[in-house]
Amino acid sequence: MTPLPPKPPARPEKVSLRRYVKLFRADLLSAQPAKLYRAWMAEFRTPIFRSYLVNQPELVKTVLRERPEDFPKSERVSEGLRPLLGQSVFVTNGETWKRQRRIIDPAFEGGRLKDTFPAMRAAAEACVARLSARAGAELEIEEETSHVAADVIFRTLFSIPIEHELASAVFHEFRAYQRTQPVVNLAAFVPLPRWMPRFFRRETKLAARRIRDLITRLTAERAAEIAAGSAPDDLATKIMTTPDPVTGETFATAEMVDQVAIFFLAGHETSASALAWSLYLMALYPDWQARVAEEAMALEEEAGFAVMSRLRISRDVFRETLRLYPPVPMMVREAACPERFRDRAVARGSQVVLSPWHLHRHERIWERPDAFDPARFATENGRACLRDAYIPFSAGPRVCTGAGFAMVEGPLILSMILREFRVLPVAERVPVPVAHLTVRSKAGIWLRLERRGAA
């Protein structure tokens, strides 16, 4: 019988608020009841906050696509990330967010993907070279995917490899930040006044400060290169030299530091998660792995961006991985005005939770929701779900700027690894999904790598 991909257990139907917060801080996914995989909407009430989880595709469309300004990003949830992200595009709303997107979006338009492709491929080749030294061994693959994802970010953003002194320092400091950053800061639950101190862990604040200091050095060096006319034509240069078409202003250094912080967090952490899970799924389903490996031979014939049109199976595998293991499992918006959803009053200020994790596995939407089937998107049901119930990158005006970037990076690296190696699961190490900054495995994702063609 074909095994199902790992899925965390659901919590009991009724638990106390204290127990729920404890479960929530340990793991966002297993803290939720099983009924959310069938519910169109669920209400959570406590003495200090009220939230509504929305799974009905029509309501998700209302919140993300049709009326996004009535449902801005929740500042409560963003509080936990402010030491690192400052006023980045990930946490801002209103006119500030619009201005930031007007400056950032041109750097990620279609034509720029072709320009960044050589840097992506170079990072993938460096990853394959590192893995070659460990062929035949068992390894924790999330560590490797974090490394290559960070390498992609630095090569495409600042034209430097991960081995560069500053790039390496940012990468290692970010690993320290991951270990100290809790899933939920107290401010996510309690609407504290602005003047009241936030209760961040000392280690979290120190790690965030060190990362921002390093990014400030990178950004200042690039500003000097731009002024001298010697800057490379990469994403950082494009963003730093693009004026807002409305105001004519460009990002100041401090503003650019905020944006680089979220590019690194979003572009590195999420890509590493998705790539690690896709490699595990390939180990679990060797027939699909063989198809990806065979298709990947096109990489030997075509070195440029055009090869991506030939990596269709790899793209579908990566897309299905994002369905089962969306890197950002939940997104929180806030009702800016009173609403009525499914004949239920939603008061102004209520938290509206959109859960890709539950939406992508919803039993009333998807056929065989917990099964791994990359071919599903060729079916009528799959295509309909792709339009209405598939939001790994969010949707609407706040869709992730780097969505197209990620859908080139992921399938490319997956193909290049599987062209060279066969990946096998480690029987006694079945990964258990948990949500921290992104969906990762509780004890890592362990695989055995063997060279293709080896006995």
C-alpha positions as CSV (number, residue, x, y, z in Angstrom):
1,M,0.0,0.0,0.0
2,T,1.4,3.4,-0.9
3,P,2.3,5.4,2.2
4,L,0.8,8.8,2.9
5,P,3.2,11.7,3.5
6,P,3.8,12.5,7.2
7,K,1.2,14.6,8.9
8,P,1.2,15.9,12.5
9,P,-1.5,14.6,14.9
10,A,-4.4,16.9,15.8
11,R,-5.0,18.0,19.4
12,P,-8.1,16.9,21.4
13,E,-11.3,18.8,20.6
14,K,-11.5,20.8,23.8
15,V,-8.5,22.1,25.8
16,S,-8.0,25.0,28.2
17,L,-6.6,28.3,27.0
18,R,-3.4,27.7,29.0
19,R,-3.0,24.3,27.4
20,Y,-3.7,25.7,23.9
21,V,-1.1,28.5,24.2
22,K,1.5,25.9,25.4
23,L,0.7,23.6,22.4
24,F,0.7,26.6,20.1
25,R,4.1,27.7,21.2
26,A,5.5,24.2,20.8
27,D,3.9,23.6,17.3
28,L,1.3,25.6,15.5
29,L,0.1,22.5,13.5
30,S,-0.6,19.9,16.1
31,A,-2.2,22.6,18.4
32,Q,-5.2,22.6,16.0
33,P,-8.2,20.2,16.1
34,A,-8.9,17.7,13.3
35,K,-12.3,19.4,12.5
36,L,-10.4,22.2,10.7
37,Y,-9.7,19.9,7.8
38,R,-13.5,19.9,7.1
39,A,-14.7,23.2,8.5
40,W,-15.5,26.2,6.2
41,M,-15.0,28.5,9.2
42,A,-14.1,28.2,12.9
43,E,-14.3,30.7,15.7
44,F,-11.8,30.8,18.6
45,R,-12.9,32.8,21.7
46,T,-10.8,33.7,24.7
47,P,-11.1,36.4,27.4
48,I,-8.5,38.5,25.6
49,F,-8.9,37.9,21.9
50,R,-11.2,36.5,19.2
51,S,-10.2,35.0,15.9
52,Y,-11.8,33.3,13.0
53,L,-10.2,30.7,10.8
54,V,-11.5,30.9,7.3
55,N,-11.3,27.9,4.9
56,Q,-14.2,28.6,2.5
57,P,-12.6,29.5,-0.9
58,E,-15.1,32.3,-1.5
59,L,-14.2,33.9,1.8
60,V,-10.4,33.5,1.2
61,K,-11.0,35.2,-2.1
62,T,-12.8,38.1,-0.3
63,V,-10.0,38.6,2.2
64,L,-7.0,38.3,-0.1
65,R,-8.2,39.3,-3.6
66,E,-11.3,41.4,-3.5
67,R,-11.1,43.5,-0.4
68,P,-7.5,43.3,0.9
69,E,-7.5,46.9,2.3
70,D,-10.4,45.9,4.6
71,F,-8.2,43.0,5.9
72,P,-4.7,44.4,6.5
73,K,-1.9,42.3,8.0
74,S,-2.3,41.8,11.7
75,E,0.2,43.9,13.6
76,R,-0.1,41.6,16.6
77,V,1.4,38.7,14.8
78,S,4.1,40.9,13.2
79,E,5.3,42.1,16.6
80,G,7.3,38.9,17.1
81,L,9.4,39.6,13.9
82,R,10.0,43.3,14.3
83,P,13.4,43.0,15.9
84,L,14.7,41.5,12.7
85,L,12.3,42.9,10.0
86,G,11.8,46.5,11.2
87,Q,9.4,48.2,8.8
88,S,9.9,45.8,5.9
89,V,7.3,45.1,3.2
90,F,6.3,41.9,5.1
91,V,4.8,43.8,8.1
92,T,3.7,47.1,6.8
93,N,0.2,48.1,5.6
94,G,-1.5,51.0,3.8
95,E,0.5,53.7,1.9
96,T,3.8,52.6,3.3
97,W,3.3,49.1,1.9
98,K,2.1,50.4,-1.4
99,R,5.2,52.6,-1.8
100,Q,7.5,49.7,-0.9
101,R,5.9,47.4,-3.4
102,R,6.1,50.0,-6.2
103,I,9.9,50.1,-5.7
104,I,10.5,46.4,-5.1
105,D,8.2,44.7,-7.7
106,P,10.1,45.8,-10.9
107,A,13.1,43.8,-9.7
108,F,11.1,40.6,-9.8
109,E,9.3,41.0,-13.0
110,G,9.4,38.2,-15.6
111,G,12.5,39.4,-17.5
112,R,14.6,39.6,-14.4
113,L,14.1,35.9,-13.7
114,K,16.1,35.2,-16.8
115,D,18.8,37.5,-15.6
116,T,19.1,35.8,-12.2
117,F,19.1,32.3,-13.6
118,P,22.9,31.9,-14.0
119,A,23.4,32.8,-10.3
120,M,20.7,30.3,-9.3
121,R,22.3,27.6,-11.4
122,A,25.8,28.4,-10.0
123,A,24.4,28.0,-6.5
124,A,22.8,24.6,-7.4
125,E,26.1,23.4,-8.9
126,A,27.9,24.4,-5.7
127,C,25.3,22.4,-3.7
128,V,25.8,19.3,-5.9
129,A,29.6,19.6,-5.4
130,R,29.1,19.8,-1.6
131,L,26.8,16.8,-1.6
132,S,29.3,14.8,-3.7
133,A,31.6,14.6,-0.6
134,R,28.8,13.0,1.4
135,A,27.5,10.5,-1.2
136,G,26.7,7.1,0.4
137,A,26.1,8.6,3.8
138,E,23.0,9.6,5.8
139,L,22.6,13.3,6.1
140,E,20.1,15.8,7.5
141,I,18.9,17.4,4.3
142,E,17.3,20.6,5.8
143,E,20.8,21.8,6.7
144,E,21.9,21.4,3.1
145,T,18.8,23.0,1.6
146,S,19.2,26.0,4.0
147,H,22.8,26.3,2.7
148,V,21.9,26.3,-0.9
149,A,18.8,28.6,-0.5
150,A,21.0,31.2,1.3
151,D,23.6,30.9,-1.4
152,V,20.9,31.6,-4.0
153,I,19.8,34.7,-2.1
154,F,23.3,36.2,-1.8
155,R,24.3,35.4,-5.4
156,T,21.1,36.9,-6.9
157,L,20.8,39.8,-4.5
158,F,24.5,40.9,-3.9
159,S,26.4,38.9,-6.5
160,I,28.4,37.1,-3.8
161,P,28.5,33.4,-2.9
162,I,27.7,32.0,0.5
163,E,31.4,31.6,1.2
164,H,31.9,35.4,1.2
165,E,32.8,36.6,4.7
166,L,29.7,38.8,5.2
167,A,27.3,36.3,3.5
168,S,28.6,33.5,5.7
169,A,28.3,35.6,8.8
170,V,24.6,36.5,8.0
171,F,23.8,32.8,7.4
172,H,25.3,31.6,10.6
173,E,23.7,34.4,12.6
174,F,20.3,33.6,11.1
175,R,20.7,30.0,12.3
176,A,21.1,31.4,15.8
177,Y,18.1,33.6,15.3
178,Q,16.0,30.6,14.3
179,R,16.9,28.8,17.5
180,T,15.9,31.7,19.7
181,Q,12.8,33.0,17.9
182,P,9.5,31.7,19.5
183,V,6.5,31.0,17.2
184,V,4.3,33.4,19.2
185,N,5.3,36.6,21.0
186,L,3.0,37.7,23.8
187,A,2.0,40.7,21.7
188,A,0.4,38.3,19.2
189,F,-2.2,37.5,21.9
190,V,-2.5,40.7,23.9
191,P,-3.0,44.1,22.1
192,L,-0.3,46.0,24.1
193,P,0.0,49.8,23.9
194,R,2.8,51.1,21.7
195,W,4.7,52.5,24.6
196,M,4.8,49.3,26.5
197,P,8.1,47.3,26.2
198,R,7.8,44.0,24.1
199,F,8.9,40.8,25.8
200,F,11.5,39.5,23.3
201,R,14.1,37.0,24.5
202,R,17.4,38.6,24.9
203,E,19.1,36.1,22.6
204,T,16.5,36.9,19.9
205,K,17.1,40.6,20.1
206,L,20.9,40.2,20.0
207,A,20.8,37.8,17.0
208,A,18.5,40.2,15.1
209,R,20.8,43.1,15.9
210,R,23.9,41.2,14.6
211,I,22.1,40.2,11.4
212,R,20.9,43.8,10.8
213,D,24.5,45.1,11.4
214,L,25.9,42.7,8.8
215,I,23.2,43.6,6.3
216,T,23.8,47.3,6.9
217,R,27.5,46.7,5.9
218,L,26.4,44.9,2.7
219,T,23.9,47.6,1.8
220,A,26.3,50.5,2.5
221,E,29.0,48.9,0.4
222,R,26.5,48.5,-2.4
223,A,25.4,52.1,-2.1
224,A,29.1,53.2,-2.5
225,E,29.5,51.0,-5.6
226,I,26.3,52.5,-7.1
227,A,27.7,56.0,-6.5
228,A,31.0,55.0,-8.1
229,G,29.3,53.4,-11.1
230,S,30.8,50.0,-10.4
231,A,27.8,48.1,-9.0
232,P,26.9,44.8,-10.6
233,D,23.5,44.5,-12.2
234,D,21.8,42.3,-9.6
235,L,18.6,42.5,-7.5
236,A,20.1,44.8,-4.8
237,T,21.3,47.4,-7.4
238,K,17.9,47.2,-9.2
239,I,16.0,47.8,-6.0
240,M,18.3,50.5,-4.6
241,T,18.2,52.5,-7.9
242,T,14.5,52.2,-8.7
243,P,12.6,55.4,-7.8
244,D,9.0,55.3,-6.6
245,P,7.1,56.3,-9.7
246,V,4.7,58.4,-7.5
247,T,7.2,60.2,-5.3
248,G,10.4,59.8,-7.2
249,E,12.1,58.7,-4.0
250,T,14.4,55.6,-3.6
251,F,15.0,53.5,-0.5
252,A,17.3,55.1,2.2
253,T,19.9,52.7,3.5
254,A,17.9,51.9,6.7
255,E,14.8,51.1,4.6
256,M,16.9,48.8,2.3
257,V,18.2,47.0,5.4
258,D,14.6,46.2,6.4
259,Q,13.9,44.9,2.9
260,V,17.0,42.8,2.6
261,A,16.1,41.2,6.0
262,I,12.8,40.0,4.7
263,F,14.3,38.9,1.3
264,F,16.6,36.7,3.3
265,L,14.0,35.4,5.7
266,A,11.3,34.8,3.1
267,G,13.6,33.7,0.2
268,H,15.9,31.5,2.3
269,E,13.7,30.0,5.0
270,T,10.7,29.2,2.8
271,S,12.7,27.8,-0.1
272,A,14.8,25.7,2.2
273,S,11.7,24.2,3.8
274,A,10.0,23.4,0.4
275,L,13.1,21.9,-1.1
276,A,13.8,19.7,1.9
277,W,10.3,18.3,1.9
278,S,10.4,17.8,-1.9
279,L,13.5,15.7,-1.6
280,Y,12.0,13.6,1.2
281,L,8.9,13.0,-0.9
282,M,11.1,11.9,-3.8
283,A,12.7,9.4,-1.4
284,L,9.3,8.2,-0.3
285,Y,8.0,7.9,-3.9
286,P,10.8,6.4,-6.0
287,D,8.7,6.2,-9.2
288,W,8.3,10.0,-9.2
289,Q,11.9,10.4,-8.4
290,A,12.9,8.4,-11.4
291,R,10.7,10.6,-13.6
292,V,12.3,13.8,-12.3
293,A,15.8,12.3,-12.7
294,E,15.1,11.3,-16.3
295,E,13.7,14.7,-17.2
296,A,16.7,16.4,-15.5
297,M,19.0,15.1,-18.3
298,A,17.8,18.1,-20.2
299,L,20.1,20.1,-18.0
300,E,23.1,18.6,-19.9
301,E,21.7,19.9,-23.2
302,E,20.6,23.3,-22.2
303,A,22.4,25.6,-19.7
304,G,20.2,28.7,-20.0
305,F,16.8,29.7,-18.7
306,A,15.1,27.9,-21.6
307,V,15.6,24.6,-19.8
308,M,12.9,25.5,-17.3
309,S,10.2,24.8,-19.9
310,R,11.5,21.2,-20.1
311,L,11.4,20.6,-16.3
312,R,7.6,20.1,-16.1
313,I,7.5,17.1,-13.9
314,S,9.9,18.7,-11.4
315,R,7.7,21.8,-11.4
316,D,4.6,19.7,-10.6
317,V,6.4,17.8,-7.9
318,F,7.5,21.1,-6.3
319,R,4.0,22.5,-6.6
320,E,2.5,19.4,-4.9
321,T,5.1,19.7,-2.2
322,L,4.0,23.3,-1.6
323,R,0.4,22.0,-1.3
324,L,1.2,19.4,1.3
325,Y,3.9,21.4,3.2
326,P,3.2,25.1,2.6
327,P,6.3,26.8,4.1
328,V,4.1,29.5,5.8
329,P,1.2,27.4,7.2
330,M,-0.9,30.3,8.5
331,M,-1.4,34.0,7.7
332,V,-3.3,36.5,9.9
333,R,-5.3,39.5,8.8
334,E,-7.3,41.9,10.9
335,A,-10.9,43.0,10.2
336,A,-10.7,46.8,9.7
337,C,-14.5,47.1,9.9
338,P,-17.4,44.9,11.1
339,E,-18.1,41.9,8.8
340,R,-20.5,39.1,8.5
341,F,-19.1,35.8,7.4
342,R,-21.3,32.7,7.0
343,D,-24.1,34.4,9.0
344,R,-21.7,35.1,11.8
345,A,-20.7,38.6,13.1
346,V,-17.0,39.4,12.9
347,A,-16.3,42.4,15.0
348,R,-13.9,45.1,14.0
349,G,-10.4,44.2,15.2
350,S,-11.0,40.5,15.1
351,Q,-8.1,38.3,13.8
352,V,-8.9,36.5,10.5
353,V,-6.7,33.5,10.1
354,L,-6.1,32.0,6.6
355,S,-4.5,28.6,6.8
356,P,-2.8,27.2,3.7
357,W,-2.0,24.1,5.8
358,H,-5.7,23.3,6.3
359,L,-7.0,24.8,3.0
360,H,-4.5,22.6,1.0
361,R,-5.6,19.5,2.8
362,H,-9.3,20.3,3.1
363,E,-11.4,17.1,2.8
364,R,-14.3,18.9,1.1
365,I,-12.2,20.6,-1.6
366,W,-9.4,18.2,-2.7
367,E,-9.5,14.6,-3.9
368,R,-7.4,12.4,-1.7
369,P,-6.1,15.5,0.2
370,D,-3.4,13.8,2.2
371,A,-2.0,11.9,-0.8
372,F,1.1,12.9,-2.8
373,D,0.0,13.2,-6.5
374,P,1.8,15.7,-8.7
375,A,-0.4,14.7,-11.6
376,R,-3.5,16.0,-9.8
377,F,-3.0,19.5,-11.3
378,A,-3.8,18.1,-14.8
379,T,-7.3,17.0,-13.6
380,E,-10.3,19.2,-13.7
381,N,-10.6,19.1,-9.9
382,G,-6.9,19.9,-9.5
383,R,-7.1,22.9,-11.8
384,A,-10.1,24.3,-10.0
385,C,-8.4,23.9,-6.6
386,L,-5.3,25.5,-8.0
387,R,-7.4,28.6,-8.8
388,D,-9.4,28.7,-5.6
389,A,-7.8,26.8,-2.8
390,Y,-4.0,26.9,-3.3
391,I,-2.2,29.8,-1.7
392,P,1.4,28.8,-0.8
393,F,2.5,32.4,-1.8
394,S,-0.7,34.1,-0.5
395,A,-2.8,35.7,-3.2
396,G,-4.1,39.1,-4.5
397,P,-2.1,42.3,-4.1
398,R,0.0,40.9,-1.3
399,V,1.0,37.8,-3.2
400,C,4.7,37.0,-2.5
401,T,6.9,39.2,-4.7
402,G,9.3,36.2,-5.1
403,A,6.7,33.6,-6.1
404,G,8.0,33.3,-9.7
405,F,11.5,33.4,-8.4
406,A,10.8,30.4,-6.0
407,M,9.1,28.4,-8.8
408,V,12.3,28.6,-10.8
409,E,14.7,28.0,-7.9
410,G,12.9,25.0,-6.4
411,P,12.4,22.8,-9.5
412,L,15.9,23.7,-10.8
413,I,17.8,22.7,-7.6
414,L,15.6,19.6,-7.2
415,S,16.4,18.5,-10.7
416,M,20.1,19.2,-10.4
417,I,20.3,17.1,-7.2
418,L,18.3,14.2,-8.6
419,R,20.2,14.2,-11.8
420,E,23.3,13.3,-9.8
421,F,22.0,11.4,-6.8
422,R,19.4,8.9,-5.8
423,V,17.7,9.8,-2.4
424,L,16.4,7.1,-0.1
425,P,14.5,7.5,3.2
426,V,16.1,6.5,6.5
427,A,13.6,3.9,7.9
428,E,13.9,4.8,11.6
429,R,13.8,8.6,11.0
430,V,10.3,9.5,9.7
431,P,10.0,13.3,9.8
432,V,7.2,14.9,11.9
433,P,6.1,18.3,10.5
434,V,6.1,21.2,12.9
435,A,5.7,24.9,12.4
436,H,8.2,27.4,13.7
437,L,9.2,30.2,11.4
438,T,8.2,27.8,8.6
439,V,7.1,24.1,8.3
440,R,10.1,22.0,9.2
441,S,10.6,18.6,10.7
442,K,10.7,18.2,14.4
443,A,14.0,16.3,14.3
444,G,15.2,17.1,10.8
445,I,14.7,15.3,7.5
446,W,17.2,12.5,7.1
447,L,18.0,10.9,3.8
448,R,20.6,8.6,2.3
449,L,22.3,9.9,-0.9
450,E,23.7,7.5,-3.5
451,R,25.3,8.4,-6.7
452,R,23.3,7.4,-9.8
453,G,24.9,4.6,-11.6
454,A,26.7,3.4,-8.4
455,A,26.2,-0.2,-7.4
